[in-house]
Amino acid sequence: MNENKPAWPVVSLAVLTGLNLLDYLDRQLLAAVLPPLQAELHLGDEQAGTIGTAFMLGYFLTSPIFGYLGDRLPRRWLVAAGVFVWSLGTLLSGHAGLYGSLLLFRTLVGFGEASFGTISPGWIADLFPPARRNNAITIFYFAIPVGSALGYLLGGVIAAHYGWRYAFLCAGYPGLLLAFALFLLREPARGATDPAAPAVAGTTGWRAYLELLKFPRYLLVVAGYVAQTFAMGGFSLWAPTFLYRVHHMALDAAAYFFSASLAATGLVATLAGGFTATLWQKRTGSGYSWVLALSALAAAPVAFLAFSLPDLGEAKVALLVTMFLLFLSTGPVNTLILETVPVGMRATSMAASIFAIHLLGDLWSPKFVGLLSDRWGNLQRALLCVLPGALVVSAGLWCWLVASTRRSLASR
């Protein structure tokens, strides 16, 4: 079989989706074990938020490097190395005895996940033609809610029964083994399912990142994604602790609720949003951007209710609805990142989006919420001041994207 011909696209999608699930499981372990970790290492909320920031530093600072390499070198080696490195960092996190060493190990996890997260979506895009691509990307990213839910669930349960360190150890070992599964796959040629488009990267080298400024729809997609990611970064780290402190839920109960909610709402919303967007896109040409705008518009007021309602039952319902609305855009936003640029710039476009959403988004939001919580002595007030407003900004930018897309279609 020709090495450059896409082989077994469904099998490749399944393997990459499984690894993506493990990726997001690892990311959410920290949130699930945060209270006992803080107690043992004597950390305040701002310091705890900084642990999440350390991961993001490793993730977004190295993503441009992997974006550059991912459009030029064999992707299989780069992705496998990333899986191995993030799993090693997870194992070491379980052995950390000092705050500084934990920051270092979580930075290493971010470094490894940057390779996988930057390169894998372009690999999948080259396996499936445009008519099937958004559905494939949606399936790949449905691992976000499922993996995140498993991270909260397993992390909370393991921490409650065996201690927070064992949660990191149990997540690290499987990744070291699964990294080698990548060598069973054959990667497709770049642009293999877009025969009318050039399949090679340009000759501009690192200047390719500046070339992205020429694509206004890409910029609007990423700008809205930055604001949404800012909100979701603070939400994902502090929501279980919010239930624990404000509504006095037991830690394992809060972790179980949040993990089950993520699994249920995330799985349904990611698939529903992705498949609906595909049908809408075929009919109007603007379905992807409409799903982004409407989901963010609806999420902002519901998020405010989730953190302001005094009744636990009502707050839990609002949290469920907020999560559902946020996950509706998962597939379409990543498909637009790949399809609003030339074929040969897919890894570059994904890397630039990762860099932007973390530099300007969830790199700061967990720490910022923790800082406000420490200053005001009130986590609930900090969450209310930060998260709904960021979603309003996201909705505005994606509504602009809808208008831009419709103008573009009308001018053809």
C-alpha positions in Angstrom: 0.0 0.0 0.0 1.2 3.5 -0.9 2.6 5.1 2.3 1.1 8.4 1.3 -2.4 7.1 0.7 -4.8 7.4 3.7 -5.1 3.9 5.2 -8.0 2.8 7.4 -9.3 6.3 8.2 -11.8 5.0 10.7 -9.2 3.0 12.6 -6.9 6.0 12.6 -9.7 8.2 13.9 -10.5 5.7 16.6 -6.9 5.6 17.8 -6.4 9.3 17.8 -9.8 9.9 19.5 -8.7 7.4 22.3 -5.5 9.2 22.8 -7.4 12.5 22.9 -9.6 11.1 25.6 -6.5 10.2 27.7 -5.2 13.7 27.0 -8.3 15.4 28.5 -8.5 12.9 31.4 -5.1 14.0 32.4 -5.9 17.7 32.2 -8.8 17.5 34.6 -7.1 15.4 37.3 -5.7 18.6 38.9 -9.2 20.1 39.4 -10.5 16.8 40.8 -7.8 16.5 43.5 -7.2 20.2 44.2 -8.5 20.4 47.8 -6.4 17.5 49.2 -3.4 18.6 47.1 -3.7 22.2 48.5 -4.0 20.8 52.1 -0.9 18.6 51.8 1.3 21.2 50.1 -0.2 24.2 52.1 -1.2 26.2 49.0 -3.5 29.1 48.7 -6.0 29.6 45.9 -3.7 31.8 43.8 -0.9 29.2 44.1 -3.3 26.5 43.1 -4.4 28.5 40.1 -0.8 28.9 39.1 -0.4 25.1 38.7 -3.0 25.3 35.9 -1.1 28.2 34.5 2.2 26.2 34.5 0.5 23.5 32.4 -0.7 26.2 29.9 2.7 27.7 29.7 4.2 24.4 28.5 1.3 23.9 26.2 0.9 27.1 24.4 4.5 28.3 24.3 5.6 25.1 22.4 2.6 24.8 20.2 4.0 27.2 17.5 7.1 24.9 17.3 5.0 21.8 16.7 2.8 23.7 14.3 5.8 24.6 12.2 7.1 21.0 12.4 3.7 19.4 11.8 3.4 21.0 8.4 6.8 19.8 7.4 7.9 16.6 9.1 6.3 13.1 9.6 3.5 13.6 12.0 3.5 10.1 13.5 6.8 10.5 15.3 5.9 14.0 16.6 2.5 12.8 18.0 4.0 9.7 19.6 6.7 11.6 21.3 4.1 14.1 22.6 2.0 11.3 24.2 5.1 9.8 25.8 6.3 13.1 27.3 2.9 14.1 28.7 2.5 10.7 30.3 5.9 11.0 31.9 5.1 14.4 33.2 1.9 13.0 34.8 3.8 10.2 36.5 6.3 12.7 37.9 3.4 14.9 39.2 2.4 12.1 41.4 5.8 12.0 43.0 6.2 15.8 43.5 7.2 16.8 47.0 7.5 20.5 46.5 5.4 23.2 44.9 8.1 24.2 42.5 8.7 20.6 41.3 4.9 20.2 40.7 4.9 23.4 38.6 7.8 21.9 36.5 6.1 18.6 35.9 2.8 20.1 34.9 4.8 22.3 32.4 6.2 19.1 31.0 2.7 17.7 30.6 1.8 20.8 28.6 4.8 20.4 26.4 3.8 16.8 25.4 0.2 17.6 24.9 1.1 20.6 22.6 2.5 18.2 20.0 -0.6 15.9 20.0 -3.1 18.7 20.2 -1.5 20.7 17.4 -0.9 18.0 14.9 -3.7 15.4 15.2 -6.6 17.6 13.9 -4.7 18.2 10.6 -4.0 14.5 10.3 -7.7 13.7 10.7 -8.6 16.5 8.2 -6.4 14.7 5.6 -8.2 11.4 6.2 -11.7 12.6 5.4 -13.2 14.7 2.5 -14.9 18.1 3.3 -18.4 16.6 3.4 -17.4 14.2 6.1 -14.7 16.2 7.8 -16.7 18.1 10.4 -18.3 14.9 11.6 -14.9 13.2 12.0 -13.5 16.3 13.8 -16.5 16.3 16.0 -16.0 12.6 17.0 -12.3 13.4 17.7 -13.3 16.2 20.0 -16.1 14.4 21.8 -13.2 13.0 23.8 -13.0 16.4 25.5 -16.2 15.9 27.6 -15.8 12.2 28.1 -12.1 12.4 29.0 -12.7 15.4 31.2 -15.5 13.6 32.9 -13.3 10.5 33.5 -10.6 12.8 34.9 -13.0 14.4 37.4 -14.5 11.1 38.3 -11.4 8.9 38.6 -9.4 11.8 40.2 -12.1 12.4 42.8 -12.7 8.8 43.7 -9.0 7.8 43.8 -8.1 10.9 45.8 -10.8 10.2 48.3 -9.8 6.6 48.9 -6.0 6.5 48.2 -4.7 10.1 48.1 -4.2 12.6 45.3 -0.8 11.2 44.2 -2.3 7.9 43.1 -4.6 9.7 40.7 -1.6 11.0 38.7 0.1 7.6 38.8 -2.9 5.7 37.5 -3.2 8.2 34.6 0.4 8.2 33.6 1.3 4.6 33.0 -1.3 3.9 30.3 -0.1 6.8 28.2 3.5 5.5 28.1 2.2 2.3 26.6 -0.4 3.8 24.2 2.2 6.1 22.7 3.5 3.2 20.7 0.0 2.6 19.1 0.8 5.5 16.8 3.4 3.4 15.0 0.7 1.0 13.8 -0.9 3.8 11.7 0.0 5.2 8.3 -0.4 8.9 8.1 -2.0 10.4 5.0 -0.4 12.8 2.6 -1.1 16.5 3.4 -4.1 17.5 1.4 -4.9 14.0 0.4 -8.7 14.5 0.6 -8.5 18.0 -1.0 -7.1 17.1 -4.4 -7.8 20.6 -5.9 -5.8 22.3 -3.2 -2.0 22.5 -2.8 -0.9 19.8 -0.3 2.4 21.4 0.7 3.3 24.2 3.1 4.4 27.5 1.8 8.1 28.5 1.6 7.7 31.3 4.1 9.0 29.3 7.1 8.1 30.9 10.4 6.5 33.8 8.5 3.6 31.4 7.9 2.2 32.6 11.2 2.1 36.2 9.9 0.3 34.9 6.8 -2.6 33.9 9.0 -3.4 37.6 9.5 -4.6 37.6 5.9 -7.6 35.4 6.7 -10.2 37.6 8.5 -12.7 34.7 9.1 -9.9 32.7 10.8 -9.1 35.6 13.0 -12.8 36.0 14.1 -13.0 32.3 14.8 -9.9 32.4 17.0 -10.8 35.6 18.7 -14.2 34.3 19.8 -12.5 31.0 20.9 -10.1 33.0 23.1 -13.0 34.6 25.0 -14.8 31.3 25.4 -11.6 29.5 26.5 -11.0 32.2 29.1 -14.4 31.4 30.6 -14.0 27.6 30.3 -10.6 27.7 31.9 -11.8 29.2 35.1 -15.0 27.1 35.0 -13.2 23.8 34.6 -10.7 24.3 37.5 -13.0 26.0 40.0 -16.5 24.5 39.5 -15.9 21.4 41.6 -14.4 23.5 44.4 -17.3 26.0 44.0 -19.8 23.1 44.8 -17.6 22.0 47.7 -17.3 25.4 49.3 -20.5 27.3 48.4 -23.0 24.4 48.4 -21.1 22.2 50.9 -21.1 19.1 48.8 -18.6 16.4 49.7 -15.5 16.4 47.5 -16.1 13.0 46.0 -19.8 13.9 45.4 -18.9 17.1 43.7 -16.4 15.4 41.5 -18.9 12.7 40.7 -21.6 15.2 39.8 -19.3 17.3 37.7 -17.8 14.2 35.9 -21.3 12.7 35.2 -22.5 16.1 34.0 -19.6 16.5 31.7 -20.0 13.0 30.2 -23.7 13.4 29.6 -24.0 16.9 28.4 -20.6 17.0 26.7 -21.1 13.8 24.7 -24.6 14.7 23.6 -23.9 18.4 22.9 -20.6 17.8 21.1 -22.2 15.2 18.7 -25.5 17.2 18.4 -23.7 20.4 17.7 -21.3 18.9 15.2 -23.8 16.9 13.2 -26.3 19.7 13.2 -23.7 22.1 12.0 -22.8 19.7 9.2 -26.4 19.6 7.9 -26.8 23.4 8.4 -23.5 24.1 6.6 -24.6 22.0 3.6 -27.8 23.9 3.3 -26.6 27.5 3.9 -22.8 27.5 3.9 -22.8 29.3 7.3 -24.0 26.6 9.6 -20.7 26.3 11.4 -20.6 30.0 12.4 -24.2 30.0 13.4 -23.7 27.2 15.9 -20.8 29.0 17.4 -22.7 32.3 17.8 -26.0 30.9 19.1 -24.4 28.6 21.7 -22.3 31.4 23.2 -25.2 33.8 23.3 -27.3 31.3 25.2 -24.5 30.2 27.5 -23.7 33.7 29.0 -26.9 34.2 31.0 -27.2 30.6 32.1 -23.6 30.7 33.4 -24.5 33.7 35.5 -27.5 31.8 37.0 -25.3 28.7 37.7 -23.0 30.7 40.1 -25.7 32.9 41.6 -28.7 30.7 42.4 -28.7 29.9 46.2 -30.5 26.5 45.8 -28.2 23.6 45.2 -30.7 21.8 42.9 -31.3 24.9 40.7 -27.6 25.6 40.6 -26.8 22.1 39.4 -29.4 22.3 36.6 -27.9 25.7 35.5 -24.4 24.1 35.5 -25.7 21.2 33.4 -27.3 23.6 30.8 -24.1 25.8 30.7 -21.9 22.8 30.0 -24.3 21.6 27.3 -24.3 25.0 25.5 -20.5 25.4 25.7 -19.9 22.0 24.1 -22.2 22.6 21.2 -19.4 24.5 19.4 -16.6 22.0 19.9 -16.7 20.4 16.4 -17.5 23.4 14.3 -14.9 25.7 15.9 -12.1 23.3 15.2 -13.3 22.6 11.7 -13.4 26.3 10.9 -9.8 26.7 12.3 -8.7 24.1 9.7 -10.9 25.2 6.8 -10.5 29.0 6.8 -6.8 28.7 5.8 -5.0 26.9 2.9 -4.5 23.1 3.2 -0.7 23.4 3.7 -1.2 25.6 6.8 -3.4 23.4 8.9 -0.9 22.5 11.6 0.2 26.1 11.6 -3.4 27.4 12.0 -4.1 25.0 14.8 -0.9 25.9 16.5 -1.6 29.6 16.3 -5.1 29.1 17.6 -3.8 27.0 20.6 -1.2 29.7 21.3 -3.8 32.5 21.2 -6.6 30.8 23.2 -4.2 29.9 26.0 -2.0 33.0 26.0 -5.1 35.2 26.1 -7.5 32.7 27.6 -7.1 30.0 30.1 -3.5 30.7 30.9 -4.8 33.5 33.1 -8.4 32.8 34.0 -7.8 30.1 36.7 -5.2 32.2 38.4 -7.3 35.4 38.0 -10.3 33.7 39.6 -8.1 32.4 42.4 -6.6 35.8 42.9 -10.0 37.5 43.2 -11.2 34.7 45.5 -8.2 35.3 47.8 -8.6 39.1 47.8 -12.4 39.1 48.3 -12.6 35.9 50.4 -15.4 34.8 48.2 -15.0 32.3 45.3 -18.6 32.7 44.2 -18.2 36.4 43.7 -15.0 35.9 41.7 -16.7 33.4 39.4 -19.6 35.7 38.8 -17.4 38.6 37.9 -15.3 36.8 35.4 -16.9 34.0 33.5 -20.3 35.2 32.1 -18.7 38.4 30.8 -16.1 36.5 28.8 -18.9 34.5 27.2 -20.7 37.7 26.1 -17.5 38.8 24.4 -17.3 35.4 22.7 -20.9 35.7 21.5 -20.3 39.2 20.0 -17.2 38.1 18.0 -18.9 35.0 16.6 -22.0 37.0 15.6 -19.5 39.1 13.7 -18.2 35.9 12.1 -21.8 35.0 11.0 -22.2 38.4 9.3 -18.7 38.0 7.6 -19.5 34.5 6.4 -22.9 35.6 4.9 -21.3 38.6 3.2 -18.7 36.3 1.7 -21.3 33.8 0.4 -23.4 36.7 -1.0 -20.4 38.0 -3.0 -19.7 34.8 -4.8 
